[in-house]
Amino acid sequence: DEAFALWIEQWAKLYEEESPSRMIIQYIHDNYFLVNLVDNDFPLDSCLWQ
């Protein structure tokens, strides 16, 4: 969550509003999802992918 907030609040502001760099950052922020996979049976090497 912090990464998505930082992209807009700090990183994107380094670029001019209509620059390609800022537009990419904005696009990722608006269209991508942050996913966190938690493996509670961590001794198994690949239980998330079975």
PQR file of N, CA, C, O and H, with PARSE charges and radii, in Angstrom:
ATOM      1  N   ASP A   1       0.809  -1.200   0.000 -0.4000 1.5000
ATOM      2  CA  ASP A   1       0.000   0.000   0.000 -0.0000 2.0000
ATOM      3  C   ASP A   1       0.854   1.267   0.000  0.5500 1.7000
ATOM      4  O   ASP A   1       0.551   2.243  -0.686 -0.5500 1.4000
ATOM      5  N   GLU A   2       1.921   1.225   0.781 -0.4000 1.5000
ATOM      6  CA  GLU A   2       2.774   2.404   0.865 -0.0000 2.0000
ATOM      7  C   GLU A   2       3.399   2.738  -0.483  0.5500 1.7000
ATOM      8  O   GLU A   2       3.545   3.909  -0.836 -0.5500 1.4000
ATOM      9  H   GLU A   2       2.168   0.432   1.338  0.4000 1.0000
ATOM     10  N   ALA A   3       3.766   1.709  -1.231 -0.4000 1.5000
ATOM     11  CA  ALA A   3       4.389   1.946  -2.540 -0.0000 2.0000
ATOM     12  C   ALA A   3       3.445   2.695  -3.461  0.5500 1.7000
ATOM     13  O   ALA A   3       3.858   3.638  -4.135 -0.5500 1.4000
ATOM     14  H   ALA A   3       3.648   0.758  -0.944  0.4000 1.0000
ATOM     15  N   PHE A   4       2.194   2.293  -3.499 -0.4000 1.5000
ATOM     16  CA  PHE A   4       1.234   2.961  -4.373 -0.0000 2.0000
ATOM     17  C   PHE A   4       1.032   4.409  -3.946  0.5500 1.7000
ATOM     18  O   PHE A   4       0.919   5.293  -4.795 -0.5500 1.4000
ATOM     19  H   PHE A   4       1.859   1.527  -2.951  0.4000 1.0000
ATOM     20  N   ALA A   5       0.985   4.658  -2.665 -0.4000 1.5000
ATOM     21  CA  ALA A   5       0.827   6.029  -2.178 -0.0000 2.0000
ATOM     22  C   ALA A   5       2.056   6.871  -2.521  0.5500 1.7000
ATOM     23  O   ALA A   5       1.929   8.021  -2.941 -0.5500 1.4000
ATOM     24  H   ALA A   5       1.076   3.940  -1.975  0.4000 1.0000
ATOM     25  N   LEU A   6       3.232   6.299  -2.341 -0.4000 1.5000
ATOM     26  CA  LEU A   6       4.461   7.040  -2.639 -0.0000 2.0000
ATOM     27  C   LEU A   6       4.583   7.369  -4.117  0.5500 1.7000
ATOM     28  O   LEU A   6       5.109   8.424  -4.472 -0.5500 1.4000
ATOM     29  H   LEU A   6       3.335   5.365  -1.999  0.4000 1.0000
ATOM     30  N   TRP A   7       4.108   6.487  -4.980 -0.4000 1.5000
ATOM     31  CA  TRP A   7       4.205   6.745  -6.419 -0.0000 2.0000
ATOM     32  C   TRP A   7       3.532   8.057  -6.775  0.5500 1.7000
ATOM     33  O   TRP A   7       4.082   8.849  -7.540 -0.5500 1.4000
ATOM     34  H   TRP A   7       3.681   5.630  -4.691  0.4000 1.0000
ATOM     35  N   ILE A   8       2.362   8.292  -6.236 -0.4000 1.5000
ATOM     36  CA  ILE A   8       1.604   9.494  -6.582 -0.0000 2.0000
ATOM     37  C   ILE A   8       2.058  10.690  -5.752  0.5500 1.7000
ATOM     38  O   ILE A   8       2.244  11.783  -6.287 -0.5500 1.4000
ATOM     39  H   ILE A   8       1.916   7.648  -5.614  0.4000 1.0000
ATOM     40  N   GLU A   9       2.235  10.490  -4.463 -0.4000 1.5000
ATOM     41  CA  GLU A   9       2.537  11.601  -3.565 -0.0000 2.0000
ATOM     42  C   GLU A   9       3.951  12.155  -3.732  0.5500 1.7000
ATOM     43  O   GLU A   9       4.175  13.346  -3.512 -0.5500 1.4000
ATOM     44  H   GLU A   9       2.083   9.602  -4.029  0.4000 1.0000
ATOM     45  N   GLN A  10       4.899  11.315  -4.115 -0.4000 1.5000
ATOM     46  CA  GLN A  10       6.283  11.790  -4.189 -0.0000 2.0000
ATOM     47  C   GLN A  10       6.924  11.540  -5.546  0.5500 1.7000
ATOM     48  O   GLN A  10       7.422  12.471  -6.179 -0.5500 1.4000
ATOM     49  H   GLN A  10       4.717  10.348  -4.294  0.4000 1.0000
ATOM     50  N   TRP A  11       6.915  10.311  -5.988 -0.4000 1.5000
ATOM     51  CA  TRP A  11       7.649   9.968  -7.203 -0.0000 2.0000
ATOM     52  C   TRP A  11       7.080  10.658  -8.433  0.5500 1.7000
ATOM     53  O   TRP A  11       7.834  11.231  -9.221 -0.5500 1.4000
ATOM     54  H   TRP A  11       6.510   9.555  -5.474  0.4000 1.0000
ATOM     55  N   ALA A  12       5.772  10.616  -8.612 -0.4000 1.5000
ATOM     56  CA  ALA A  12       5.146  11.223  -9.791 -0.0000 2.0000
ATOM     57  C   ALA A  12       5.380  12.729  -9.834  0.5500 1.7000
ATOM     58  O   ALA A  12       5.495  13.305 -10.916 -0.5500 1.4000
ATOM     59  H   ALA A  12       5.160  10.151  -7.972  0.4000 1.0000
ATOM     60  N   LYS A  13       5.450  13.360  -8.692 -0.4000 1.5000
ATOM     61  CA  LYS A  13       5.630  14.813  -8.640 -0.0000 2.0000
ATOM     62  C   LYS A  13       7.016  15.260  -9.102  0.5500 1.7000
ATOM     63  O   LYS A  13       7.257  16.455  -9.275 -0.5500 1.4000
ATOM     64  H   LYS A  13       5.356  12.892  -7.813  0.4000 1.0000
ATOM     65  N   LEU A  14       7.916  14.315  -9.301 -0.4000 1.5000
ATOM     66  CA  LEU A  14       9.240  14.657  -9.824 -0.0000 2.0000
ATOM     67  C   LEU A  14       9.183  14.997 -11.308  0.5500 1.7000
ATOM     68  O   LEU A  14      10.108  15.605 -11.847 -0.5500 1.4000
ATOM     69  H   LEU A  14       7.720  13.345  -9.161  0.4000 1.0000
ATOM     70  N   TYR A  15       8.099  14.604 -11.966 -0.4000 1.5000
ATOM     71  CA  TYR A  15       7.973  14.776 -13.413 -0.0000 2.0000
ATOM     72  C   TYR A  15       6.873  15.778 -13.744  0.5500 1.7000
ATOM     73  O   TYR A  15       5.940  15.965 -12.963 -0.5500 1.4000
ATOM     74  H   TYR A  15       7.348  14.110 -11.528  0.4000 1.0000
ATOM     75  N   GLU A  16       6.987  16.410 -14.887 -0.4000 1.5000
ATOM     76  CA  GLU A  16       5.941  17.326 -15.331 -0.0000 2.0000
ATOM     77  C   GLU A  16       4.645  16.549 -15.542  0.5500 1.7000
ATOM     78  O   GLU A  16       4.661  15.355 -15.842 -0.5500 1.4000
ATOM     79  H   GLU A  16       7.745  16.258 -15.520  0.4000 1.0000
ATOM     80  N   GLU A  17       3.527  17.246 -15.381 -0.4000 1.5000
ATOM     81  CA  GLU A  17       2.226  16.591 -15.347 -0.0000 2.0000
ATOM     82  C   GLU A  17       1.896  15.773 -16.592  0.5500 1.7000
ATOM     83  O   GLU A  17       1.282  14.714 -16.469 -0.5500 1.4000
ATOM     84  H   GLU A  17       3.513  18.216 -15.137  0.4000 1.0000
ATOM     85  N   GLU A  18       2.270  16.211 -17.755 -0.4000 1.5000
ATOM     86  CA  GLU A  18       1.944  15.491 -18.990 -0.0000 2.0000
ATOM     87  C   GLU A  18       3.122  14.683 -19.541  0.5500 1.7000
ATOM     88  O   GLU A  18       3.068  14.218 -20.679 -0.5500 1.4000
ATOM     89  H   GLU A  18       2.770  17.072 -17.855  0.4000 1.0000
ATOM     90  N   SER A  19       4.171  14.512 -18.758 -0.4000 1.5000
ATOM     91  CA  SER A  19       5.339  13.769 -19.238 -0.0000 2.0000
ATOM     92  C   SER A  19       5.024  12.273 -19.310  0.5500 1.7000
ATOM     93  O   SER A  19       4.202  11.775 -18.541 -0.5500 1.4000
ATOM     94  H   SER A  19       4.215  14.889 -17.833  0.4000 1.0000
ATOM     95  N   PRO A  20       5.672  11.561 -20.224 -0.5600 1.5000
ATOM     96  CA  PRO A  20       5.448  10.115 -20.331  0.2800 2.0000
ATOM     97  C   PRO A  20       5.757   9.373 -19.029  0.5500 1.7000
ATOM     98  O   PRO A  20       5.059   8.421 -18.680 -0.5500 1.4000
ATOM     99  N   SER A  21       6.779   9.793 -18.320 -0.4000 1.5000
ATOM    100  CA  SER A  21       7.136   9.131 -17.059 -0.0000 2.0000
ATOM    101  C   SER A  21       6.021   9.252 -16.033  0.5500 1.7000
ATOM    102  O   SER A  21       5.653   8.277 -15.378 -0.5500 1.4000
ATOM    103  H   SER A  21       7.347  10.567 -18.603  0.4000 1.0000
ATOM    104  N   ARG A  22       5.493  10.454 -15.905 -0.4000 1.5000
ATOM    105  CA  ARG A  22       4.410  10.645 -14.929 -0.0000 2.0000
ATOM    106  C   ARG A  22       3.146   9.916 -15.360  0.5500 1.7000
ATOM    107  O   ARG A  22       2.417   9.390 -14.519 -0.5500 1.4000
ATOM    108  H   ARG A  22       5.792  11.246 -16.437  0.4000 1.0000
ATOM    109  N   MET A  23       2.884   9.879 -16.640 -0.4000 1.5000
ATOM    110  CA  MET A  23       1.697   9.183 -17.132 -0.0000 2.0000
ATOM    111  C   MET A  23       1.794   7.676 -16.875  0.5500 1.7000
ATOM    112  O   MET A  23       0.788   7.037 -16.567 -0.5500 1.4000
ATOM    113  H   MET A  23       3.476  10.306 -17.323  0.4000 1.0000
ATOM    114  N   ILE A  24       2.996   7.106 -16.998 -0.4000 1.5000
ATOM    115  CA  ILE A  24       3.177   5.680 -16.699 -0.0000 2.0000
ATOM    116  C   ILE A  24       2.942   5.410 -15.220  0.5500 1.7000
ATOM    117  O   ILE A  24       2.253   4.456 -14.860 -0.5500 1.4000
ATOM    118  H   ILE A  24       3.813   7.626 -17.247  0.4000 1.0000
ATOM    119  N   ILE A  25       3.510   6.244 -14.370 -0.4000 1.5000
ATOM    120  CA  ILE A  25       3.318   6.087 -12.927 -0.0000 2.0000
ATOM    121  C   ILE A  25       1.836   6.181 -12.582  0.5500 1.7000
ATOM    122  O   ILE A  25       1.324   5.372 -11.808 -0.5500 1.4000
ATOM    123  H   ILE A  25       4.070   7.019 -14.662  0.4000 1.0000
ATOM    124  N   GLN A  26       1.151   7.159 -13.148 -0.4000 1.5000
ATOM    125  CA  GLN A  26      -0.274   7.328 -12.887 -0.0000 2.0000
ATOM    126  C   GLN A  26      -1.071   6.124 -13.389  0.5500 1.7000
ATOM    127  O   GLN A  26      -1.990   5.658 -12.715 -0.5500 1.4000
ATOM    128  H   GLN A  26       1.566   7.816 -13.777  0.4000 1.0000
ATOM    129  N   TYR A  27      -0.718   5.628 -14.565 -0.4000 1.5000
ATOM    130  CA  TYR A  27      -1.416   4.473 -15.137 -0.0000 2.0000
ATOM    131  C   TYR A  27      -1.265   3.245 -14.240  0.5500 1.7000
ATOM    132  O   TYR A  27      -2.243   2.552 -13.958 -0.5500 1.4000
ATOM    133  H   TYR A  27       0.028   6.006 -15.112  0.4000 1.0000
ATOM    134  N   ILE A  28      -0.045   2.981 -13.798 -0.4000 1.5000
ATOM    135  CA  ILE A  28       0.178   1.829 -12.915 -0.0000 2.0000
ATOM    136  C   ILE A  28      -0.607   1.996 -11.621  0.5500 1.7000
ATOM    137  O   ILE A  28      -1.242   1.053 -11.149 -0.5500 1.4000
ATOM    138  H   ILE A  28       0.750   3.544 -14.027  0.4000 1.0000
ATOM    139  N   HIS A  29      -0.565   3.178 -11.057 -0.4000 1.5000
ATOM    140  CA  HIS A  29      -1.310   3.450  -9.821 -0.0000 2.0000
ATOM    141  C   HIS A  29      -2.803   3.203 -10.003  0.5500 1.7000
ATOM    142  O   HIS A  29      -3.452   2.642  -9.120 -0.5500 1.4000
ATOM    143  H   HIS A  29      -0.049   3.944 -11.441  0.4000 1.0000
ATOM    144  N   ASP A  30      -3.346   3.614 -11.134 -0.4000 1.5000
ATOM    145  CA  ASP A  30      -4.788   3.532 -11.358 -0.0000 2.0000
ATOM    146  C   ASP A  30      -5.265   2.162 -11.825  0.5500 1.7000
ATOM    147  O   ASP A  30      -6.438   1.832 -11.645 -0.5500 1.4000
ATOM    148  H   ASP A  30      -2.819   4.070 -11.851  0.4000 1.0000
ATOM    149  N   ASN A  31      -4.386   1.353 -12.422 -0.4000 1.5000
ATOM    150  CA  ASN A  31      -4.837   0.133 -13.085 -0.0000 2.0000
ATOM    151  C   ASN A  31      -4.259  -1.171 -12.542  0.5500 1.7000
ATOM    152  O   ASN A  31      -4.755  -2.245 -12.882 -0.5500 1.4000
ATOM    153  H   ASN A  31      -3.433   1.621 -12.568  0.4000 1.0000
ATOM    154  N   TYR A  32      -3.248  -1.103 -11.725 -0.4000 1.5000
ATOM    155  CA  TYR A  32      -2.646  -2.318 -11.187 -0.0000 2.0000
ATOM    156  C   TYR A  32      -3.113  -2.536  -9.755  0.5500 1.7000
ATOM    157  O   TYR A  32      -3.562  -1.608  -9.083 -0.5500 1.4000
ATOM    158  H   TYR A  32      -2.846  -0.230 -11.449  0.4000 1.0000
ATOM    159  N   PHE A  33      -3.000  -3.770  -9.305 -0.4000 1.5000
ATOM    160  CA  PHE A  33      -3.381  -4.129  -7.944 -0.0000 2.0000
ATOM    161  C   PHE A  33      -2.161  -4.632  -7.189  0.5500 1.7000
ATOM    162  O   PHE A  33      -1.317  -5.334  -7.747 -0.5500 1.4000
ATOM    163  H   PHE A  33      -2.635  -4.524  -9.850  0.4000 1.0000
ATOM    164  N   LEU A  34      -2.077  -4.276  -5.942 -0.4000 1.5000
ATOM    165  CA  LEU A  34      -1.038  -4.784  -5.069 -0.0000 2.0000
ATOM    166  C   LEU A  34      -1.574  -6.056  -4.422  0.5500 1.7000
ATOM    167  O   LEU A  34      -2.621  -6.037  -3.776 -0.5500 1.4000
ATOM    168  H   LEU A  34      -2.762  -3.706  -5.489  0.4000 1.0000
ATOM    169  N   VAL A  35      -0.852  -7.162  -4.599 -0.4000 1.5000
ATOM    170  CA  VAL A  35      -1.294  -8.454  -4.075 -0.0000 2.0000
ATOM    171  C   VAL A  35      -0.219  -8.987  -3.141  0.5500 1.7000
ATOM    172  O   VAL A  35       0.972  -8.939  -3.448 -0.5500 1.4000
ATOM    173  H   VAL A  35      -0.001  -7.178  -5.125  0.4000 1.0000
ATOM    174  N   ASN A  36      -0.653  -9.487  -2.010 -0.4000 1.5000
ATOM    175  CA  ASN A  36       0.250 -10.076  -1.037 -0.0000 2.0000
ATOM    176  C   ASN A  36      -0.192 -11.516  -0.802  0.5500 1.7000
ATOM    177  O   ASN A  36      -1.282 -11.755  -0.283 -0.5500 1.4000
ATOM    178  H   ASN A  36      -1.620  -9.526  -1.760  0.4000 1.0000
ATOM    179  N   LEU A  37       0.651 -12.477  -1.184 -0.4000 1.5000
ATOM    180  CA  LEU A  37       0.352 -13.887  -0.971 -0.0000 2.0000
ATOM    181  C   LEU A  37       1.040 -14.342   0.304  0.5500 1.7000
ATOM    182  O   LEU A  37       2.237 -14.117   0.489 -0.5500 1.4000
ATOM    183  H   LEU A  37       1.536 -12.283  -1.606  0.4000 1.0000
ATOM    184  N   VAL A  38       0.282 -14.980   1.178 -0.4000 1.5000
ATOM    185  CA  VAL A  38       0.829 -15.450   2.442 -0.0000 2.0000
ATOM    186  C   VAL A  38       0.755 -16.967   2.461  0.5500 1.7000
ATOM    187  O   VAL A  38      -0.314 -17.549   2.274 -0.5500 1.4000
ATOM    188  H   VAL A  38      -0.690 -15.163   1.028  0.4000 1.0000
ATOM    189  N   ASP A  39       1.882 -17.595   2.684 -0.4000 1.5000
ATOM    190  CA  ASP A  39       1.977 -19.049   2.758 -0.0000 2.0000
ATOM    191  C   ASP A  39       2.090 -19.439   4.226  0.5500 1.7000
ATOM    192  O   ASP A  39       3.152 -19.295   4.832 -0.5500 1.4000
ATOM    193  H   ASP A  39       2.750 -17.122   2.835  0.4000 1.0000
ATOM    194  N   ASN A  40       0.999 -19.931   4.794 -0.4000 1.5000
ATOM    195  CA  ASN A  40       1.011 -20.322   6.200 -0.0000 2.0000
ATOM    196  C   ASN A  40       1.578 -21.718   6.414  0.5500 1.7000
ATOM    197  O   ASN A  40       1.762 -22.147   7.553 -0.5500 1.4000
ATOM    198  H   ASN A  40       0.137 -20.048   4.302  0.4000 1.0000
ATOM    199  N   ASP A  41       1.857 -22.431   5.325 -0.4000 1.5000
ATOM    200  CA  ASP A  41       2.467 -23.754   5.420 -0.0000 2.0000
ATOM    201  C   ASP A  41       3.844 -23.683   4.771  0.5500 1.7000
ATOM    202  O   ASP A  41       4.156 -24.460   3.869 -0.5500 1.4000
ATOM    203  H   ASP A  41       1.708 -22.083   4.399  0.4000 1.0000
ATOM    204  N   PHE A  42       4.655 -22.757   5.231 -0.4000 1.5000
ATOM    205  CA  PHE A  42       5.919 -22.413   4.578 -0.0000 2.0000
ATOM    206  C   PHE A  42       6.941 -23.538   4.460  0.5500 1.7000
ATOM    207  O   PHE A  42       7.808 -23.434   3.592 -0.5500 1.4000
ATOM    208  H   PHE A  42       4.402 -22.126   5.964  0.4000 1.0000
ATOM    209  N   PRO A  43       6.914 -24.620   5.270 -0.5600 1.5000
ATOM    210  CA  PRO A  43       7.907 -25.681   5.048  0.2800 2.0000
ATOM    211  C   PRO A  43       7.775 -26.355   3.674  0.5500 1.7000
ATOM    212  O   PRO A  43       8.743 -26.930   3.177 -0.5500 1.4000
ATOM    213  N   LEU A  44       6.605 -26.291   3.067 -0.4000 1.5000
ATOM    214  CA  LEU A  44       6.435 -26.848   1.730 -0.0000 2.0000
ATOM    215  C   LEU A  44       6.943 -25.839   0.716  0.5500 1.7000
ATOM    216  O   LEU A  44       6.608 -24.656   0.788 -0.5500 1.4000
ATOM    217  H   LEU A  44       5.818 -25.824   3.471  0.4000 1.0000
ATOM    218  N   ASP A  45       7.750 -26.302  -0.226 -0.4000 1.5000
ATOM    219  CA  ASP A  45       8.387 -25.398  -1.188 -0.0000 2.0000
ATOM    220  C   ASP A  45       7.423 -24.686  -2.118  0.5500 1.7000
ATOM    221  O   ASP A  45       7.643 -23.524  -2.460 -0.5500 1.4000
ATOM    222  H   ASP A  45       8.023 -27.263  -0.284  0.4000 1.0000
ATOM    223  N   SER A  46       6.367 -25.354  -2.530 -0.4000 1.5000
ATOM    224  CA  SER A  46       5.527 -24.761  -3.578 -0.0000 2.0000
ATOM    225  C   SER A  46       4.035 -24.873  -3.286  0.5500 1.7000
ATOM    226  O   SER A  46       3.241 -25.019  -4.215 -0.5500 1.4000
ATOM    227  H   SER A  46       6.189 -26.298  -2.252  0.4000 1.0000
ATOM    228  N   CYS A  47       3.643 -24.810  -2.040 -0.4000 1.5000
ATOM    229  CA  CYS A  47       2.227 -25.008  -1.718 -0.0000 2.0000
ATOM    230  C   CYS A  47       1.327 -23.913  -2.296  0.5500 1.7000
ATOM    231  O   CYS A  47       0.138 -24.153  -2.507 -0.5500 1.4000
ATOM    232  H   CYS A  47       4.288 -24.691  -1.285  0.4000 1.0000
ATOM    233  N   LEU A  48       1.861 -22.729  -2.554 -0.4000 1.5000
ATOM    234  CA  LEU A  48       1.039 -21.674  -3.161 -0.0000 2.0000
ATOM    235  C   LEU A  48       0.681 -21.987  -4.606  0.5500 1.7000
ATOM    236  O   LEU A  48      -0.319 -21.477  -5.112 -0.5500 1.4000
ATOM    237  H   LEU A  48       2.827 -22.535  -2.383  0.4000 1.0000
ATOM    238  N   TRP A  49       1.459 -22.799  -5.268 -0.4000 1.5000
ATOM    239  CA  TRP A  49       1.301 -23.012  -6.703 -0.0000 2.0000
ATOM    240  C   TRP A  49       0.740 -24.391  -7.027  0.5500 1.7000
ATOM    241  O   TRP A  49       0.766 -24.796  -8.189 -0.5500 1.4000
ATOM    242  H   TRP A  49       2.271 -23.213  -4.857  0.4000 1.0000
ATOM    243  N   GLN A  50       0.238 -25.121  -6.047 -0.4000 1.5000
ATOM    244  CA  GLN A  50      -0.334 -26.450  -6.304 -0.0000 2.0000
ATOM    245  C   GLN A  50      -1.815 -26.357  -6.558  0.5500 1.7000
ATOM    246  O   GLN A  50      -2.466 -27.375  -6.793 -0.5500 1.4000
ATOM    247  H   GLN A  50       0.217 -24.793  -5.103  0.4000 1.0000
TER
END
